[in-house]
Amino acid sequence: MLTLKLITEETERVVRGLEKKHFQGAREAVAEVIATDKIRREAQTQLDQNLSEAKKLAAEIGALMKQGKRDEADAVKNKVAALKETNKALEETKAGAEADMVRQLCAIPNIPYDLVPEGTGAEDNLVVKSSLRECKPGDTVGNWDTVPDNGEAKLPHWELAKKYNLIDFDLGVKITGAGFPVYRGKGARLQRALINFFLDEARAAGYEEIMPPTVVNQASGYGTGQLPDKEGQMYHCEVDDLYLIPTAEVPVTNIYRDVILDEKDLPIKNCAYTQCFRREAGSYGKDVRGLNRLHEFSKVEIVRIDTPEHSDESHREMLEHVEGLLKKLELPYRILRLCGGDMSFTSSICYDFEVYSEAQKRWLEVSSVSNFDTYQANRLKCRIRRAADKKTEIAHTLNGSALALPRIVAALLENNQTAAGIRIPKALVPYCGFEMID
């Protein structure tokens, strides 16, 4: 969440940032936080004054008792008792204001960096890089018309999965429901190959591998901003009050909840493979067919904790890492800098990676790489201890998919189909143990 210091000292910048994200009632929300903080501060000021007065009165009582002035001492004691009652009410006022302020701050999204373009939705996202051609200033999703075209008709991945017995969508429905496919044979081996390839690439780039739980408690969901769950997309195990993770970002980043990190140990670089679970409420139509949108899927996530002055460099390195994976998979891709209106609740800046589906004739998002600035770390109470003066400050957190498997698999199947079968990219062959799916 945004820090109170930022809101009170740079109010107009915060309001402008929220408006850039098209957050409704931005000015009112900020004013509410400031008003609540005023109530908290006034209660604290009065408490401090009363405690100081009570201390003086206690000394006065002692002096009166020594002088044998019991009646006067009793009168002063009554004043102390009255102060205690007042303080009790003030404590309740202060605690109520603090709780209200946390609730208010949790409802306010992160503010975007200046580099984030203006815009209301996906059509306004900037295309900043592509494997297909050089990008020009002002290239947006809305005016981007460059796509691969080899003149051959392509089967969609769901038909290829059935033809080569790779993925059984109907069996997944039988066992669980729609959005829970069953991978089999070479389809299962391709999944495992991609997971191992992504993890090996992450380790080679200096990321420590983590194997976290796939269910988390409420504090973890709150720490990374998934809770309160505004869109109802998390699976909730109500009896135990636990949540199935939507991404490894949640458990991995929460390793550093309530932790003070030494500056010399940063940046921290972690990677993790997990199953991910998303309800995807309200999703329907052709865009969710096959592997396009699932309730359960595999993903390798990369997470960094860094200093404020180095987090931009960390973000750039993460973007290069994800791009390197797509190059090795030989997939046509483009990189988008998301506009204010299309960014997530918690990010300060976000780049999406999309691969082209030749059969579906559309771009598929396969990764989002975000810098959250101090937004998550403030909720997590994740801080840095500076080497020079031993003072602490809030860390920066970053994460990205490297990569999510479903749409990568879809693109690999569709873009690499030949008359002889489906060709496996050279980088994956050692992991798969086969060069063709036939």
C-alpha positions as CSV (number, residue, x, y, z in Angstrom):
1,M,0.0,0.0,0.0
2,L,1.0,3.6,-0.4
3,T,2.9,5.1,2.5
4,L,1.1,7.7,4.7
5,K,4.2,9.9,4.3
6,L,3.8,9.9,0.5
7,I,0.1,10.7,0.7
8,T,0.5,13.6,3.1
9,E,3.7,15.1,1.7
10,E,3.0,14.6,-2.1
11,T,-0.7,14.6,-2.2
12,E,-1.1,16.1,-5.7
13,R,1.4,13.6,-7.2
14,V,-0.6,10.8,-5.6
15,V,-3.9,12.1,-6.9
16,R,-2.5,12.5,-10.4
17,G,-1.1,9.0,-10.3
18,L,-4.4,7.5,-9.2
19,E,-6.2,9.4,-11.9
20,K,-3.7,8.1,-14.5
21,K,-4.7,4.6,-13.4
22,H,-8.4,5.7,-13.8
23,F,-9.1,5.1,-10.1
24,Q,-12.5,6.5,-9.4
25,G,-12.8,9.0,-6.6
26,A,-9.0,9.4,-6.3
27,R,-9.1,12.8,-4.6
28,E,-11.8,11.8,-2.2
29,A,-10.0,8.6,-1.2
30,V,-6.8,10.5,-0.5
31,A,-8.7,13.2,1.4
32,E,-10.3,10.5,3.5
33,V,-6.9,9.1,4.5
34,I,-5.6,12.5,5.4
35,A,-8.7,13.3,7.5
36,T,-8.4,9.9,9.4
37,D,-4.7,10.6,10.0
38,K,-5.7,13.9,11.5
39,I,-8.0,12.2,13.9
40,R,-5.3,9.7,14.9
41,R,-2.7,12.5,15.3
42,E,-5.0,14.7,17.4
43,A,-5.8,11.7,19.7
44,Q,-2.1,10.9,20.0
45,T,-1.3,14.5,20.8
46,Q,-4.0,14.7,23.5
47,L,-2.8,11.4,25.0
48,D,0.8,12.6,25.2
49,Q,-0.4,15.8,26.9
50,N,-2.6,13.8,29.4
51,L,0.2,11.4,30.2
52,S,2.6,14.3,30.9
53,E,-0.1,15.9,33.1
54,A,-0.7,12.6,34.9
55,K,3.0,12.3,35.6
56,K,3.1,15.8,37.1
57,L,0.0,15.0,39.2
58,A,1.5,11.8,40.5
59,A,4.5,13.8,41.8
60,E,2.1,16.3,43.3
61,I,0.2,13.5,45.1
62,G,3.4,12.2,46.6
63,A,4.4,15.7,47.8
64,L,0.9,16.3,49.4
65,M,1.0,12.9,51.1
66,K,4.3,13.7,52.7
67,Q,2.9,17.0,54.0
68,G,-0.1,15.1,55.4
69,K,-2.5,16.9,53.1
70,R,-4.6,13.8,52.5
71,D,-7.8,15.6,51.3
72,E,-5.9,17.6,48.8
73,A,-4.0,14.5,47.6
74,D,-7.4,12.7,47.2
75,A,-8.6,15.6,45.0
76,V,-5.6,15.3,42.8
77,K,-6.1,11.5,42.6
78,N,-9.6,12.2,41.3
79,K,-8.1,14.3,38.6
80,V,-5.8,11.4,37.6
81,A,-8.7,9.0,37.6
82,A,-10.6,11.3,35.3
83,L,-7.5,11.6,33.0
84,K,-7.4,7.8,32.8
85,E,-11.0,7.6,31.7
86,T,-10.3,10.3,29.1
87,N,-7.2,8.4,27.9
88,K,-9.2,5.2,27.6
89,A,-11.6,6.9,25.2
90,L,-8.6,8.6,23.3
91,E,-7.0,5.1,22.9
92,E,-10.2,3.8,21.4
93,T,-10.4,6.7,19.1
94,K,-6.8,6.3,18.0
95,A,-7.1,2.5,17.5
96,G,-10.3,3.1,15.5
97,A,-8.6,5.7,13.3
98,E,-5.6,3.4,12.7
99,A,-7.9,0.5,11.7
100,D,-9.9,2.8,9.4
101,M,-6.7,4.1,7.8
102,V,-5.4,0.6,7.0
103,R,-8.7,-0.2,5.4
104,Q,-8.7,3.0,3.4
105,L,-5.1,2.5,2.3
106,C,-5.8,-1.1,1.2
107,A,-8.5,0.2,-1.1
108,I,-6.1,2.6,-2.9
109,P,-4.0,1.2,-5.8
110,N,-0.3,1.9,-6.4
111,I,0.5,4.9,-8.4
112,P,2.3,4.5,-11.8
113,Y,5.7,5.8,-12.8
114,D,6.0,8.7,-15.1
115,L,7.1,6.3,-17.9
116,V,3.7,4.6,-17.9
117,P,1.7,5.9,-20.9
118,E,-1.8,7.4,-20.6
119,G,-4.6,5.2,-21.7
120,T,-7.8,3.5,-20.6
121,G,-7.4,-0.1,-21.8
122,A,-5.5,-2.7,-23.7
123,E,-5.7,-0.8,-27.0
124,D,-3.6,2.0,-25.6
125,N,-0.7,-0.2,-24.5
126,L,2.6,0.7,-26.2
127,V,4.4,-1.9,-28.3
128,V,8.0,-1.2,-27.3
129,K,9.8,-4.2,-28.9
130,S,9.0,-7.1,-31.2
131,S,10.8,-9.9,-32.9
132,L,8.9,-9.1,-36.1
133,R,10.1,-5.5,-36.8
134,E,11.5,-2.3,-35.3
135,C,9.0,-0.4,-33.2
136,K,8.3,3.2,-33.7
137,P,7.3,5.8,-31.1
138,G,3.5,5.8,-30.8
139,D,3.1,2.1,-31.8
140,T,0.1,0.9,-29.7
141,V,-1.8,-2.3,-29.7
142,G,-4.6,-0.5,-31.4
143,N,-2.6,0.4,-34.5
144,W,-0.3,-2.6,-34.6
145,D,-1.0,-4.8,-37.6
146,T,2.3,-6.7,-38.0
147,V,1.8,-10.5,-37.7
148,P,3.6,-13.5,-39.1
149,D,2.0,-14.9,-42.3
150,N,3.5,-18.0,-44.0
151,G,0.4,-18.5,-46.1
152,E,-0.4,-21.9,-44.6
153,A,-3.6,-22.8,-42.7
154,K,-3.0,-23.8,-39.1
155,L,-4.9,-26.0,-36.8
156,P,-5.7,-24.5,-33.3
157,H,-3.9,-26.2,-30.4
158,W,-7.0,-27.9,-29.0
159,E,-7.4,-29.8,-32.3
160,L,-3.7,-30.6,-32.4
161,A,-3.9,-31.8,-28.8
162,K,-6.7,-34.2,-29.7
163,K,-5.0,-35.3,-33.0
164,Y,-1.7,-36.3,-31.2
165,N,-3.3,-37.3,-27.9
166,L,-1.4,-34.6,-25.9
167,I,-4.1,-33.0,-23.8
168,D,-7.5,-34.4,-22.8
169,F,-9.9,-31.5,-22.0
170,D,-13.0,-33.7,-21.7
171,L,-11.2,-36.0,-19.1
172,G,-10.4,-32.9,-17.1
173,V,-14.0,-31.9,-17.1
174,K,-14.9,-35.4,-15.9
175,I,-12.4,-35.4,-13.1
176,T,-12.7,-31.8,-11.9
177,G,-14.5,-29.4,-14.3
178,A,-13.8,-27.1,-17.2
179,G,-10.4,-25.4,-17.0
180,F,-8.6,-28.3,-15.5
181,P,-7.0,-30.2,-18.5
182,V,-5.2,-33.6,-18.3
183,Y,-1.8,-33.7,-20.0
184,R,-0.7,-37.1,-21.2
185,G,2.1,-38.8,-23.2
186,K,4.3,-36.3,-25.0
187,G,2.0,-33.5,-23.9
188,A,2.9,-34.2,-20.2
189,R,6.6,-34.6,-21.2
190,L,6.5,-31.2,-23.0
191,Q,5.1,-29.6,-19.8
192,R,7.8,-31.1,-17.7
193,A,10.5,-30.1,-20.3
194,L,9.3,-26.5,-20.2
195,I,9.3,-26.3,-16.4
196,N,12.8,-27.7,-16.2
197,F,14.1,-25.5,-19.0
198,F,12.7,-22.4,-17.4
199,L,14.1,-23.3,-14.0
200,D,17.5,-24.1,-15.4
201,E,17.6,-20.8,-17.2
202,A,16.6,-18.9,-14.1
203,R,19.3,-20.7,-12.0
204,A,21.9,-19.9,-14.7
205,A,20.8,-16.2,-14.3
206,G,21.5,-16.3,-10.6
207,Y,18.1,-17.0,-9.2
208,E,17.8,-19.3,-6.1
209,E,15.2,-21.9,-6.6
210,I,12.4,-22.1,-4.0
211,M,9.8,-24.8,-3.7
212,P,7.0,-23.1,-1.7
213,P,3.5,-24.2,-0.5
214,T,0.7,-23.7,-3.0
215,V,-1.7,-22.6,-0.2
216,V,-1.2,-19.5,1.9
217,N,-2.7,-17.9,4.9
218,Q,-4.6,-14.6,4.9
219,A,-1.5,-12.6,6.0
220,S,0.4,-13.8,3.0
221,G,-2.4,-12.9,0.6
222,Y,-2.6,-9.4,2.2
223,G,1.1,-8.9,2.1
224,T,1.4,-9.1,-1.7
225,G,-2.0,-7.3,-2.4
226,Q,-4.1,-10.3,-3.5
227,L,-6.3,-9.7,-0.4
228,P,-8.7,-8.2,0.1
229,D,-9.8,-10.2,-3.1
230,K,-11.6,-7.4,-4.9
231,E,-12.5,-9.6,-8.0
232,G,-13.2,-12.9,-6.3
233,Q,-10.5,-14.7,-8.3
234,M,-8.8,-16.7,-5.5
235,Y,-9.9,-20.1,-4.4
236,H,-10.7,-20.0,-0.7
237,C,-10.5,-23.1,1.6
238,E,-13.1,-21.7,4.1
239,V,-12.8,-24.3,6.8
240,D,-9.1,-23.6,7.3
241,D,-9.2,-20.0,6.0
242,L,-6.4,-20.7,3.5
243,Y,-6.1,-19.6,-0.2
244,L,-4.8,-21.5,-3.2
245,I,-2.1,-19.4,-4.8
246,P,-2.8,-17.5,-8.1
247,T,1.0,-17.3,-8.6
248,A,4.3,-18.2,-6.8
249,E,4.7,-14.5,-6.3
250,V,2.6,-14.8,-3.2
251,P,4.5,-17.4,-1.1
252,V,7.9,-16.4,-2.4
253,T,7.6,-12.7,-1.7
254,N,6.1,-13.5,1.7
255,I,9.4,-15.2,2.7
256,Y,10.5,-11.6,3.4
257,R,7.4,-10.5,5.3
258,D,8.4,-8.8,8.6
259,V,12.1,-9.1,7.7
260,I,14.9,-6.6,7.7
261,L,17.4,-7.3,5.0
262,D,21.0,-6.1,5.0
263,E,21.8,-3.9,2.0
264,K,24.9,-6.1,1.1
265,D,22.6,-9.0,0.5
266,L,20.5,-7.3,-2.2
267,P,19.2,-7.8,-4.8
268,I,17.7,-11.1,-3.6
269,K,16.7,-13.2,-6.6
270,N,14.4,-16.2,-6.3
271,C,12.6,-18.4,-8.8
272,A,9.9,-21.0,-8.2
273,Y,7.8,-23.5,-10.1
274,T,4.3,-24.0,-8.8
275,Q,0.8,-24.9,-9.9
276,C,-1.4,-21.8,-10.0
277,F,-5.1,-21.5,-9.3
278,R,-7.5,-18.8,-10.6
279,R,-11.2,-18.9,-10.6
280,E,-11.4,-16.7,-13.7
281,A,-14.9,-15.7,-12.8
282,G,-16.8,-14.2,-15.8
283,S,-14.5,-15.6,-18.4
284,Y,-16.3,-17.2,-21.4
285,G,-16.3,-17.4,-25.2
286,K,-13.7,-18.3,-27.8
287,D,-10.9,-16.5,-26.0
288,V,-11.0,-19.1,-23.2
289,R,-11.1,-22.2,-25.4
290,G,-8.4,-24.8,-24.9
291,L,-5.4,-23.6,-23.0
292,N,-6.2,-19.9,-23.4
293,R,-7.6,-19.5,-19.9
294,L,-7.4,-22.2,-17.2
295,H,-8.3,-22.6,-13.6
296,E,-5.2,-24.6,-12.8
297,F,-1.9,-24.2,-14.7
298,S,1.9,-24.4,-14.3
299,K,4.2,-21.4,-14.1
300,V,7.8,-20.5,-13.2
301,E,8.0,-17.2,-11.4
302,I,11.0,-14.9,-10.8
303,V,11.0,-12.6,-7.8
304,R,13.4,-9.9,-6.7
305,I,13.8,-7.8,-3.5
306,D,16.0,-4.7,-4.1
307,T,17.0,-1.3,-3.1
308,P,15.1,1.7,-4.5
309,E,18.1,3.0,-6.4
310,H,18.7,-0.4,-8.1
311,S,15.2,-1.7,-8.8
312,D,15.0,-0.1,-12.3
313,E,18.1,-2.0,-13.2
314,S,16.6,-5.2,-11.8
315,H,13.5,-4.7,-13.8
316,R,15.5,-4.3,-17.0
317,E,17.4,-7.5,-16.3
318,M,14.2,-9.4,-15.7
319,L,12.7,-8.1,-19.0
320,E,15.9,-9.3,-20.8
321,H,15.6,-12.7,-19.1
322,V,12.0,-13.3,-20.2
323,E,12.8,-12.0,-23.7
324,G,15.8,-14.5,-23.9
325,L,13.4,-17.4,-23.1
326,L,11.1,-16.5,-26.0
327,K,14.0,-16.2,-28.3
328,K,15.3,-19.6,-27.4
329,L,11.8,-21.0,-27.9
330,E,11.8,-19.4,-31.4
331,L,8.4,-17.8,-30.9
332,P,7.2,-14.5,-32.5
333,Y,6.8,-12.0,-29.7
334,R,6.1,-8.4,-28.8
335,I,6.6,-6.5,-25.6
336,L,4.1,-4.0,-24.3
337,R,4.4,-1.2,-21.8
338,L,1.0,-1.2,-20.1
339,C,-0.9,2.1,-20.0
340,G,-2.3,3.4,-16.7
341,G,-5.8,2.1,-17.3
342,D,-4.6,-1.5,-18.0
343,M,-2.2,-2.0,-15.1
344,S,-2.7,-4.2,-12.1
345,F,-3.8,-2.7,-8.7
346,T,-0.4,-3.2,-7.2
347,S,2.2,-2.3,-9.9
348,S,4.1,0.9,-10.5
349,I,5.1,-0.2,-14.0
350,C,4.4,-3.4,-16.0
351,Y,5.5,-4.9,-19.2
352,D,3.5,-7.7,-20.9
353,F,5.1,-10.3,-23.2
354,E,2.8,-11.7,-25.9
355,V,3.4,-14.5,-28.4
356,Y,1.5,-14.8,-31.7
357,S,-0.9,-17.7,-32.2
358,E,-0.8,-18.4,-36.0
359,A,-3.9,-20.6,-35.8
360,Q,-6.0,-18.3,-33.7
361,K,-4.7,-15.2,-35.4
362,R,-4.2,-13.3,-32.2
363,W,-1.6,-12.4,-29.6
364,L,-1.5,-14.3,-26.3
365,E,-0.1,-12.9,-23.1
366,V,2.5,-15.2,-21.6
367,S,4.2,-13.0,-19.0
368,S,3.8,-9.8,-17.0
369,V,7.0,-8.3,-15.4
370,S,6.3,-5.6,-12.8
371,N,8.1,-3.3,-10.4
372,F,5.9,-2.6,-7.4
373,D,8.2,0.0,-5.9
374,T,7.5,0.1,-2.1
375,Y,3.8,-0.8,-2.4
376,Q,4.0,-4.5,-1.5
377,A,7.0,-4.1,0.8
378,N,5.1,-1.5,2.9
379,R,2.3,-4.1,3.4
380,L,4.9,-6.8,4.1
381,K,7.0,-4.7,6.4
382,C,10.0,-5.7,4.4
383,R,12.8,-3.3,5.1
384,I,16.5,-2.7,4.2
385,R,19.2,-1.9,6.7
386,R,21.7,0.5,5.2
387,A,25.3,-0.3,5.6
388,A,26.4,3.3,6.1
389,D,24.2,4.4,9.0
390,K,22.3,1.2,10.0
391,K,19.0,3.1,9.3
392,T,16.1,1.1,7.8
393,E,13.8,1.9,4.8
394,I,11.2,0.1,2.8
395,A,12.5,-2.2,0.1
396,H,11.3,-2.5,-3.5
397,T,9.7,-5.8,-4.8
398,L,9.6,-7.0,-8.4
399,N,8.3,-10.2,-10.1
400,G,7.5,-11.7,-13.4
401,S,6.4,-14.9,-15.1
402,A,9.3,-16.7,-16.7
403,L,7.1,-18.3,-18.0
404,A,3.5,-19.3,-17.7
405,L,3.0,-22.6,-19.6
406,P,-0.5,-22.8,-21.1
407,R,-0.2,-20.2,-23.8
408,I,3.4,-21.1,-24.4
409,V,2.3,-24.6,-25.1
410,A,-0.5,-23.4,-27.3
411,A,1.8,-21.2,-29.4
412,L,4.5,-24.0,-29.7
413,L,1.9,-26.4,-31.0
414,E,0.3,-24.0,-33.4
415,N,3.4,-22.3,-34.7
416,N,5.5,-25.4,-35.2
417,Q,3.1,-27.7,-36.9
418,T,4.3,-29.3,-40.1
419,A,3.2,-32.0,-42.5
420,A,5.4,-34.5,-40.6
421,G,4.2,-33.4,-37.1
422,I,4.9,-30.7,-34.5
423,R,8.6,-29.6,-34.4
424,I,10.2,-29.1,-31.0
425,P,12.4,-26.0,-30.7
426,K,16.1,-26.9,-30.5
427,A,16.6,-25.6,-27.0
428,L,13.8,-27.9,-25.7
429,V,15.0,-31.1,-27.4
430,P,17.4,-32.1,-24.6
431,Y,14.6,-31.7,-22.1
432,C,11.9,-33.4,-24.1
433,G,14.0,-36.3,-25.4
434,F,12.3,-36.0,-28.8
435,E,12.5,-33.6,-31.8
436,M,8.9,-34.1,-33.2
437,I,5.5,-34.8,-31.9
438,D,4.0,-37.2,-34.5
